Amino acid sequence: ARQAFTPSADALTITTSAGASTYSYDAASGELGDLIATTPGSAGQRWSPGGDVVLDGGATWTTRGRDDAQLGSYARNAKALMPGWLTTGDGFVEQSPGATTPSTAISLTPGERWRQPVAAGAVNYGPFAVSPYGTEAVVRGIKTGSSNLYLVPVRGPMTLAGQPWTFPTRDYLVSSYRPGDADVAQEPGKGIRDSSARTYIAFLGTEPGSSEASLFVDYQDGGRHLGEPLQPTRVIGAGSRCTTTAPAFSPDRRSIAYVVGVGSSANPCSQMAVRVVSLGSGGSYDAATVRTLHTAPVGAPIRAVSWRAVTAPVQQVRIGGEDRYEVGVNVSRSVYGDAGAGGAVIAGGEAYADALAGSPLSAALKGPLMLTRKDRVDARVVAELNRVLKAGAAIYVLGGPATVGEGVLTELRAQTGHPVVRIGGASRYDVAVAVAKVLATVRGEQAAAIFVANGQVFPDALVASPAATVTRGVILLSAEDALPAATKTYIDAHRGVALYGIGGGGGRSLAGYSGVEVISGADRYEVAKRVADRFFTAEWIGTVVSGLNWPDATTGGALISQWRQPILLARGATLPSWTAERLDSSRAAIDLLAVFGGPASVDSAAMDEAVRRAGSQTLYHGPDSPR
């Protein structure tokens, strides 16, 4: 259930020419406390939208957790300016100065880049300030010696990746203010789901005709996107024009930190300070509230200011049950409303083989995958089918009579009134091929990708299922290192389709084909991580299932495929290093941690460790909403 939370800040990071320093912050008193971390030589630091990861600029971009443990490292353009986080937390936008250099969105996992042109013409662009909606940003540009602000489209892993631009770059027409770099935030007390919420844009600049700097805020009039032109409101004077450093809205958006020169009258820019101005009673930022938070040493200009947010903890959910049949039912109940599913997939609960290929079909039907006994239908499964299926929706039963008896199909027809279709075959390999053919009919198109995994074990096919869903592919099975006749015939009939070998057996079985991409690892846990890295840049839902217990993993995996999120594996009471590494690298993006199966499948200790590594929710985009 969505809950409201009040974001706050517990630290402020100030980057000077000497490096970055982080000070504790007392939100109640509004004062900085002790110095808690330093990074000499840092070119700048920015905290993620959830405050659980910091991005540091050195020879490379690196991400680190609150405990200072390094989570990721990304190649950095030597001239790149301090990047802006995507508000979904799954990447950041690097901007390099230069008239012909586009910006680049970099995903946290596995470091994929999207080139992102901004505007035509000889404009030298500064850092990005991404809007709360995540699809646009405000950027400072310098053209023929005059600075201005522009609104540009942004795409990232979870926003507009792979989609065409929604609008051309727009000129905010504020060059007369000589603006510095900007920051963007949502109106306090509201989130992005509130279409009436205003969006604030803050920058340091000068009033037309003046040489003195001031802090300006534009109070946007609401809606889902930033508008133009700007109508800046002067909040407070900022003395001599010493810096273009962007102001920084506090996580609760009730204060703005900004940089001023406080040196001698002869050289006011020789020393800088960070000041804060807060909202007044009228809903605008009030000069009467100003206070100084920090004064830097003489000769150490301030380059960046970043609040460390405290948001809602990552939301966590475990979907379990008394047995494998109830787990499948509970997975369905947790997601689908009454008459909300377009179909259902039923697989035998006593052997995993036939269920392996069913997750993409479940996702295409927008319905659950549940398990049945070989000789009878569980009453809980029947009740859930009657609740969840739309009128006339079909029930697809995977496997032949050896795994699901004919009497089960008779019971399903009699007790639900829905059409029941068996997708069978002489072996698990034939069943997988038959599922692929039905999937083409359901989707209305042939497969765009083929994933081949070892059918003698369950994990490789399991972790491939979300990838098959997002690529509109199918899952076929190998007999360890060999390719069964049915599998080979299907592949040969679909030449030119992307072909992936998942795991050692799946990869080796395709040795006779060219253009195969093999995704493998030392064990099932590494394979899961490698598949996640290859097909999912970062996830907002961290999912963990048992790498040892197939029934709960199978029913949970079908839902994860519909969520279009990767599957990670636990090993009893432990979280394998590969799983921990993937959760760490996605920490800034994860808002929900979901575990499938009871403690016998995924031990509470493993779940607790996964939750810890998942961190906190992003400020705007998590399942909970900021006040």
VOGU-3710 file (C-alpha; in Angstrom, 3 decimals, decimal comma):
1> arqaftpsad> 0,000/0,000/0,000  1,282/3,459/-0,864  2,151/5,577/2,151  3,143/9,203/2,552  6,506/10,133/4,009  8,237/13,388/4,875  11,704/13,591/3,305  14,511/15,344/5,134  18,290/15,744/4,981  20,927/14,407/7,347
11> altittsaga> 24,069/15,700/5,626  25,374/18,308/3,196  28,322/17,728/0,866  30,327/20,769/-0,205  32,892/20,443/-2,983  35,687/23,011/-3,178  38,866/23,173/-5,232  40,481/20,998/-2,533  37,916/18,187/-2,728  34,587/17,186/-1,225
21> stysydaasg> 33,613/17,400/2,445  30,430/16,016/3,966  28,987/17,485/7,155  26,177/16,124/9,273  23,011/18,217/9,229  20,405/18,615/11,950  17,077/19,200/10,221  15,443/20,341/13,465  17,931/23,138/14,150  18,903/23,745/10,540
31> elgdliattp> 22,601/23,664/11,428  25,590/21,769/10,113  27,391/19,487/12,536  30,574/17,449/12,411  32,692/16,726/9,376  31,895/13,066/8,656  33,706/12,367/5,356  36,290/13,908/3,042  37,361/13,062/-0,498  40,520/15,023/-1,383
41> gsagqrwspg> 40,824/15,870/-5,058  37,184/15,200/-5,892  35,899/17,237/-8,814  32,409/17,138/-7,332  29,919/14,935/-5,518  26,171/14,504/-5,949  23,881/12,414/-3,754  21,324/10,162/-5,432  17,573/10,922/-5,287  17,227/8,522/-2,350
51> gdvvldggat> 20,322/9,686/-0,496  21,733/6,152/-0,425  24,443/6,531/-3,101  26,913/9,328/-3,809  28,362/9,979/-7,263  31,957/11,199/-7,141  33,975/12,780/-9,928  37,636/11,820/-10,095  39,585/10,134/-12,871  36,382/8,118/-13,328
61> wttrgrddaq> 32,841/8,527/-12,071  32,392/6,280/-9,049  29,364/5,483/-6,922  29,637/4,728/-3,226  27,193/3,889/-0,465  26,728/5,703/2,803  29,338/3,358/4,291  31,822/4,603/1,647  31,953/1,178/-0,030  32,424/1,534/-3,782
71> lgsyarnaka> 29,442/0,267/-5,765  30,359/1,102/-9,348  32,886/2,802/-11,624  32,197/4,470/-14,982  34,464/5,943/-17,636  34,524/9,715/-17,501  35,162/12,192/-20,271  38,173/14,190/-19,089  36,300/17,454/-19,690  32,960/16,299/-18,315
81> lmpgwlttgd> 31,155/18,589/-15,911  29,448/17,436/-12,716  26,565/15,221/-13,894  22,949/15,338/-12,869  21,182/12,285/-11,470  18,191/10,924/-13,304  15,364/11,229/-10,789  14,578/7,523/-11,149  18,031/6,869/-9,682  19,026/4,467/-12,445
91> gfveqspgat> 21,676/6,654/-14,039  23,053/10,119/-14,507  23,578/12,622/-17,308  27,162/13,563/-18,090  27,656/16,854/-19,894  30,909/17,802/-21,582  31,583/21,407/-22,605  31,847/22,037/-26,311  29,620/23,189/-29,105  29,417/19,814/-30,832
101> tpstaisltp> 29,553/17,500/-27,811  26,211/15,990/-26,841  25,342/14,978/-23,346  25,363/11,309/-22,428  23,004/9,441/-20,125  24,900/6,696/-18,296  23,049/3,821/-16,662  24,288/2,516/-13,324  24,105/-1,086/-14,487  26,011/-2,131/-16,488
111> gerwrqpvaa> 27,237/1,318/-17,551  25,499/1,546/-20,931  25,396/5,008/-22,489  22,765/6,854/-24,495  23,968/9,794/-26,571  21,647/12,671/-25,983  21,893/15,743/-28,272  20,704/18,972/-26,748  20,442/21,845/-29,214  21,710/23,045/-32,547
121> gavnygpfav> 24,140/25,923/-32,773  27,425/26,857/-31,104  26,281/26,523/-27,502  28,620/25,454/-24,693  26,428/23,613/-22,191  26,748/23,260/-18,443  25,479/20,573/-16,047  21,959/19,162/-16,211  19,215/19,640/-13,618  16,741/16,823/-14,306
131> spygteavvr> 13,097/17,540/-13,514  11,185/15,421/-10,970  9,332/13,768/-13,858  12,619/12,467/-15,255  11,894/13,246/-18,908  13,321/16,762/-19,191  16,085/18,896/-17,738  17,145/22,506/-17,361  20,669/23,214/-18,609  22,755/26,374/-18,791
141> giktgssnly> 24,223/27,232/-22,171  26,693/29,896/-23,243  26,424/31,311/-26,745  28,493/34,240/-28,029  29,518/35,049/-24,461  26,002/35,229/-23,029  24,546/32,570/-20,711  20,973/31,346/-20,913  18,834/28,474/-19,632  17,315/25,836/-21,898
151> lvpvrgpmtl> 14,774/23,074/-21,453  15,957/19,840/-23,053  14,500/16,320/-23,329  16,075/13,602/-21,222  15,969/9,884/-21,712  17,364/7,218/-19,471  16,983/3,532/-18,687  13,544/3,855/-17,096  12,236/6,980/-18,788  12,451/7,323/-22,564
161> agqpwtfptr> 15,180/4,848/-23,507  14,918/3,951/-27,157  12,069/6,358/-27,845  12,186/9,426/-30,094  12,533/12,871/-28,608  9,273/14,341/-27,415  10,188/17,979/-28,102  13,055/20,111/-29,425  15,279/22,115/-27,107  13,463/25,192/-25,826
171> dylvssyrpg> 14,936/28,564/-24,998  13,911/29,912/-21,581  14,699/33,498/-22,716  16,458/34,592/-19,527  19,827/35,608/-20,984  19,323/39,112/-19,577  19,692/37,554/-16,094  23,087/35,963/-16,979  21,992/32,788/-15,195  24,320/30,288/-13,587
181> dadvaqepgk> 23,599/26,577/-13,328  20,085/25,654/-12,198  18,364/23,227/-9,863  14,816/21,888/-10,181  12,407/20,584/-7,528  8,731/19,881/-6,937  6,497/22,057/-4,802  6,844/21,086/-1,107  4,214/18,731/0,230  3,368/17,242/-3,159
191> girdssarty> 4,682/14,498/-5,411  4,785/13,852/-9,136  1,439/12,041/-9,029  -0,253/15,335/-8,151  -0,840/17,092/-11,466  -1,536/20,375/-9,655  1,935/20,523/-8,085  4,154/23,379/-9,141  7,776/22,841/-10,131  10,451/25,271/-8,967
201> iaflgtepgs> 13,563/26,316/-10,909  16,322/28,121/-8,980  19,497/29,807/-10,236  21,988/32,524/-9,349  22,045/35,440/-11,748  21,867/39,199/-12,020  18,836/41,370/-12,537  18,831/43,145/-15,878  20,935/46,277/-15,535  22,573/45,147/-12,267
211> seaslfvdyq> 26,055/43,773/-11,591  25,143/42,210/-8,239  24,220/38,549/-7,991  20,859/37,372/-6,654  19,078/34,090/-6,066  16,084/33,679/-8,373  13,252/31,148/-8,306  10,702/30,540/-11,024  7,468/29,088/-9,627  6,064/26,970/-12,447
221> dggrhlgepl> 2,282/26,855/-12,646  1,772/23,101/-12,417  1,263/20,299/-14,846  3,361/17,330/-15,861  6,090/19,259/-17,664  8,139/22,407/-17,256  6,887/25,373/-19,226  8,504/28,386/-20,832  9,390/31,210/-20,809  10,539/31,655/-17,204
231> qptrvigags> 9,318/34,407/-14,941  12,118/34,579/-12,343  11,343/36,025/-8,919  14,234/37,589/-7,005  14,505/35,965/-3,571  17,610/37,570/-2,040  20,819/39,317/-3,026  23,989/37,242/-3,228  26,684/39,939/-3,370  29,331/39,995/-6,042
241> rctttapafs> 28,946/37,585/-8,922  31,536/34,983/-7,903  30,175/31,643/-9,084  27,843/29,835/-11,448  27,435/26,949/-8,966  23,874/25,653/-8,961  21,706/26,209/-5,879  20,473/23,022/-4,206  16,904/22,429/-3,053  16,718/20,504/0,209
251> pdrrsiayvv> 14,987/17,103/-0,017  11,814/18,526/1,538  12,074/21,459/-0,916  11,514/23,922/1,915  15,038/25,372/1,746  17,568/26,298/-0,920  21,316/26,220/-0,330  23,302/28,641/-2,493  26,866/29,984/-2,725  27,954/33,575/-2,116
261> gvgssanpcs> 31,261/35,427/-2,022  32,167/36,649/1,474  35,777/37,759/0,995  37,168/41,203/1,688  35,630/44,241/0,062  38,669/44,423/-2,191  38,319/40,782/-3,250  34,871/39,449/-2,305  35,315/36,294/-4,370  38,445/35,183/-2,496
271> qmavrvvslg> 36,269/33,360/0,025  32,900/31,675/-0,367  30,107/30,542/1,915  26,992/28,396/1,711  23,795/30,095/2,784  20,269/28,769/3,086  16,951/30,520/2,531  13,644/28,888/3,469  9,973/29,123/2,606  8,033/31,868/4,248
281> sggsydaatv> 4,400/31,969/5,272  3,253/32,948/1,784  4,609/29,845/0,091  7,583/31,652/-1,463  11,195/31,627/-0,344  11,709/34,463/2,118  14,882/36,566/2,414  14,152/37,057/6,119  14,936/33,373/6,752  18,508/33,459/5,418
291> rtlhtapvga> 21,335/31,943/7,469  24,926/30,919/6,790  25,630/27,186/6,990  29,322/27,019/6,143  32,222/29,273/5,195  35,006/27,758/3,108  38,686/28,638/3,574  40,140/31,559/1,641  41,231/30,495/-1,815  38,995/27,394/-1,941
301> piravswrav> 36,107/28,247/-4,288  32,958/26,173/-3,848  32,129/24,108/-6,929  29,107/22,067/-5,876  26,613/21,668/-3,033  24,532/18,510/-2,530  22,091/17,478/0,205  21,998/13,873/1,393  18,335/12,926/1,491  16,549/10,757/4,019
311> tapvqqvrig> 13,539/9,179/2,324  11,277/6,218/3,002  13,066/2,882/3,412  12,819/0,567/0,446  9,381/-1,008/0,557  9,633/-4,757/1,133  7,216/-7,582/0,495  7,374/-11,336/0,862  4,818/-13,437/-0,996  4,747/-16,878/0,568
321> gedryevgvn> 2,249/-19,550/1,534  1,732/-22,873/3,258  2,885/-24,793/0,184  3,853/-24,300/-3,453  0,230/-24,194/-4,580  -0,722/-21,449/-2,152  2,366/-19,429/-3,065  1,177/-19,326/-6,672  -2,306/-18,323/-5,564  -0,940/-15,595/-3,290
331> vsrsvygdag> 1,256/-14,220/-6,072  -1,859/-13,896/-8,228  -3,899/-12,309/-5,433  -1,199/-9,752/-4,743  -1,320/-8,351/-8,260  -4,575/-8,959/-10,097  -7,939/-7,509/-9,286  -11,197/-9,354/-9,780  -11,608/-10,332/-13,446  -8,285/-8,631/-14,081
341> aggaviagge> -6,325/-11,354/-15,876  -6,430/-12,018/-19,599  -5,559/-15,673/-19,163  -3,760/-18,085/-16,857  -1,021/-20,678/-17,115  -1,150/-23,902/-15,085  1,868/-26,188/-14,729  2,506/-29,399/-12,852  3,691/-28,812/-9,314  5,684/-32,024/-9,047
351> ayadalagsp> 8,197/-31,494/-11,860  9,683/-28,198/-12,969  10,426/-28,993/-16,608  7,156/-28,015/-18,275  6,868/-24,778/-16,306  10,232/-23,427/-17,495  8,953/-21,965/-20,759  5,677/-20,650/-19,333  6,683/-17,285/-17,866  6,744/-15,337/-21,160
361> lsaalkgplm> 3,315/-16,791/-21,998  1,994/-15,713/-18,609  3,369/-12,222/-19,231  1,800/-12,043/-22,705  -1,575/-13,096/-21,291  -1,230/-10,623/-18,426  -2,217/-13,371/-16,068  -0,797/-15,625/-13,356  1,148/-18,846/-13,502  0,004/-21,334/-10,852
371> ltrkdrvdar> 0,749/-24,968/-10,060  -1,437/-28,044/-9,836  -1,074/-31,576/-8,551  -0,834/-34,259/-11,205  -4,144/-35,931/-10,428  -6,346/-33,187/-9,002  -6,773/-29,446/-8,865  -6,210/-27,642/-5,611  -9,407/-25,902/-4,476  -7,438/-22,714/-3,782
381> vvaelnrvlk> -6,255/-22,634/-7,389  -9,801/-23,107/-8,700  -11,104/-20,321/-6,474  -8,386/-17,969/-7,670  -9,032/-18,764/-11,328  -12,721/-18,006/-10,855  -11,859/-14,727/-9,172  -9,126/-13,449/-11,421  -10,023/-14,415/-14,997  -11,902/-12,161/-17,370
391> agaaiyvlgg> -14,955/-13,611/-19,067  -13,931/-16,064/-21,747  -10,236/-15,990/-20,845  -8,410/-19,231/-21,539  -6,492/-21,459/-19,144  -3,338/-22,954/-20,673  -2,081/-26,169/-19,099  1,592/-26,936/-19,716  2,818/-30,492/-20,174  1,466/-33,861/-21,131
401> patvgegvlt> -0,591/-36,348/-19,076  2,559/-37,572/-17,334  2,805/-34,268/-15,435  -0,804/-33,009/-15,507  -3,439/-35,727/-15,828  -6,405/-35,425/-18,172  -8,708/-35,417/-15,163  -7,230/-32,083/-14,094  -8,319/-30,491/-17,372  -11,790/-31,979/-16,949
411> elraqtghpv> -12,027/-30,519/-13,438  -10,838/-27,118/-14,607  -13,459/-26,960/-17,338  -16,224/-28,092/-15,007  -15,302/-25,888/-12,063  -14,365/-22,669/-13,880  -16,380/-22,657/-17,116  -13,352/-21,264/-18,962  -11,808/-22,804/-22,064  -8,887/-25,037/-21,132
421> vriggasryd> -6,085/-25,701/-23,622  -3,307/-28,211/-23,128  0,124/-27,284/-24,497  1,822/-30,643/-24,422  4,483/-32,717/-26,075  6,414/-35,946/-25,857  9,144/-34,305/-23,756  9,977/-31,069/-21,959  11,766/-29,934/-25,129  8,668/-30,455/-27,243
431> vavavakvla> 6,551/-28,650/-24,647  8,841/-25,604/-24,771  8,577/-25,487/-28,559  4,790/-25,840/-28,376  4,642/-22,953/-25,884  6,725/-20,832/-28,271  4,224/-21,462/-31,066  1,232/-20,563/-28,879  3,086/-17,469/-27,694  3,403/-16,268/-31,286
441> tvrgeqaaai> -0,382/-16,527/-31,640  -1,051/-14,702/-28,367  1,386/-11,918/-29,207  0,340/-11,725/-32,831  3,934/-11,907/-34,042  6,830/-14,310/-34,307  9,566/-14,357/-31,701  12,195/-11,627/-31,933  14,697/-13,620/-29,856  15,353/-17,210/-28,831
451> fvangqvfpd> 16,823/-18,104/-25,450  18,197/-21,617/-25,027  18,852/-22,921/-21,502  19,679/-26,324/-20,066  16,403/-28,165/-19,496  17,991/-30,557/-16,989  18,139/-27,838/-14,305  15,708/-25,010/-13,614  17,671/-21,812/-12,748  19,055/-20,834/-16,163
461> alvaspaatv> 15,660/-20,912/-17,882  14,109/-19,188/-14,870  16,417/-16,163/-14,944  16,075/-15,940/-18,739  12,291/-15,509/-18,575  12,182/-11,727/-17,911  14,749/-11,187/-20,673  12,597/-13,229/-23,050  9,621/-11,063/-22,109  11,329/-7,703/-22,689
471> trgvillsae> 12,850/-8,857/-25,995  9,589/-10,508/-27,122  11,458/-13,770/-27,239  10,844/-17,408/-26,313  12,572/-19,936/-24,081  13,694/-23,255/-25,520  15,523/-26,071/-23,763  18,692/-28,014/-24,430  19,501/-31,491/-23,155  22,527/-30,265/-21,220
481> dalpaatkty> 25,113/-29,693/-24,017  23,019/-31,245/-26,791  20,251/-29,721/-28,879  17,103/-31,895/-29,072  15,492/-32,322/-32,470  12,431/-30,206/-31,641  14,564/-27,320/-30,393  16,871/-27,457/-33,406  13,973/-27,559/-35,847  12,426/-24,442/-34,291
491> idahrgvaly> 15,729/-22,538/-34,342  16,408/-23,517/-37,962  12,946/-22,293/-38,945  13,654/-18,906/-37,354  17,038/-18,038/-38,839  17,992/-14,395/-38,377  16,373/-14,121/-34,951  18,675/-13,097/-32,072  19,974/-16,259/-30,435  21,138/-16,428/-26,812
501> gigggggrsl> 22,667/-19,331/-24,924  21,971/-19,015/-21,204  24,342/-20,855/-18,889  27,044/-23,329/-19,787  24,797/-26,059/-21,166  22,615/-23,691/-23,151  25,651/-21,986/-24,637  27,482/-25,178/-25,578  24,382/-26,645/-27,208  24,469/-23,811/-29,776
511> agysgvevis> 28,082/-24,371/-30,810  26,996/-25,161/-34,364  25,359/-21,757/-34,889  26,969/-18,426/-35,727  26,092/-15,121/-34,111  25,164/-16,690/-30,777  25,565/-14,597/-27,635  26,381/-16,785/-24,655  25,651/-15,467/-21,167  27,176/-17,763/-18,611
521> gadryevakr> 28,977/-17,881/-15,281  30,649/-20,055/-12,699  27,301/-20,962/-11,116  23,580/-20,212/-11,315  23,969/-17,096/-9,173  26,507/-15,539/-11,505  24,389/-16,461/-14,533  21,435/-14,601/-12,985  23,585/-11,540/-12,409  25,034/-11,647/-15,928
531> vadrfftaew> 21,575/-11,919/-17,490  20,406/-8,970/-15,382  23,399/-6,896/-16,469  22,890/-7,745/-20,124  19,184/-7,035/-20,444  18,294/-4,679/-17,568  20,142/-1,436/-16,977  18,839/-1,024/-13,440  15,713/-2,122/-11,676  13,238/-0,243/-9,517
541> igtvvsglnw> 12,032/-3,563/-8,095  14,716/-5,790/-6,621  13,474/-9,380/-6,814  14,912/-12,402/-5,030  13,808/-16,025/-5,390  15,383/-19,262/-4,262  18,095/-20,717/-6,436  17,421/-24,107/-4,852  13,609/-24,331/-4,633  11,981/-24,307/-8,070
551> pdattggali> 8,206/-24,120/-7,309  8,151/-20,742/-5,538  10,772/-19,401/-7,921  8,676/-20,422/-10,928  5,399/-18,807/-9,868  7,234/-15,714/-8,642  9,350/-15,594/-11,784  6,278/-15,374/-13,988  5,172/-12,230/-12,166  8,680/-10,781/-12,276
561> sqwrqpilla> 8,619/-11,267/-16,041  5,423/-9,231/-16,218  7,067/-6,559/-14,088  9,893/-6,555/-16,654  12,475/-6,773/-13,905  15,431/-9,177/-13,585  15,441/-12,235/-11,316  18,165/-12,636/-8,696  18,791/-15,769/-6,667  19,278/-16,504/-2,976
571> rgatlpswta> 21,011/-19,562/-1,554  19,142/-20,584/1,581  20,130/-18,231/4,403  22,796/-16,491/2,355  22,812/-13,891/-0,380  25,468/-14,921/-2,916  28,074/-12,317/-3,783  26,745/-12,020/-7,347  23,262/-11,176/-6,079  24,651/-8,709/-3,549
581> erldssraai> 26,750/-7,033/-6,238  23,767/-6,506/-8,528  21,624/-5,091/-5,720  24,485/-2,782/-4,739  24,921/-1,438/-8,253  21,171/-0,780/-8,559  20,758/0,618/-5,041  20,054/4,184/-6,113  17,152/2,990/-8,294  15,511/0,244/-6,215
591> dllavfggpa> 12,315/1,305/-4,457  10,733/-2,093/-3,746  12,331/-5,379/-2,658  10,179/-8,435/-3,394  10,891/-11,972/-2,177  8,896/-14,975/-3,381  8,354/-17,976/-1,142  8,384/-18,414/2,600  11,465/-18,581/4,861  11,998/-22,196/3,828
601> svdsaamdea> 12,656/-20,934/0,290  14,348/-17,597/0,974  15,555/-17,370/4,551  14,772/-14,213/6,535  18,496/-13,535/6,909  18,912/-13,473/3,131  15,894/-11,196/2,753  17,203/-8,812/5,431  20,535/-8,605/3,643  18,805/-7,924/0,330
611> vrragsqtly> 16,712/-5,156/1,905  19,821/-3,574/3,415  21,590/-3,530/0,075  18,525/-2,130/-1,707  18,757/1,082/0,337  15,940/3,630/0,345  13,297/4,855/-2,070  13,950/7,600/-4,560  12,500/10,961/-3,615  9,727/11,135/-6,215
621> hgpdspr> 9,393/7,772/-7,956  9,038/5,146/-5,215  5,860/3,307/-4,271  5,483/5,743/-1,369  4,868/9,463/-1,913  6,604/12,483/-0,363  4,509/14,928/1,579
//
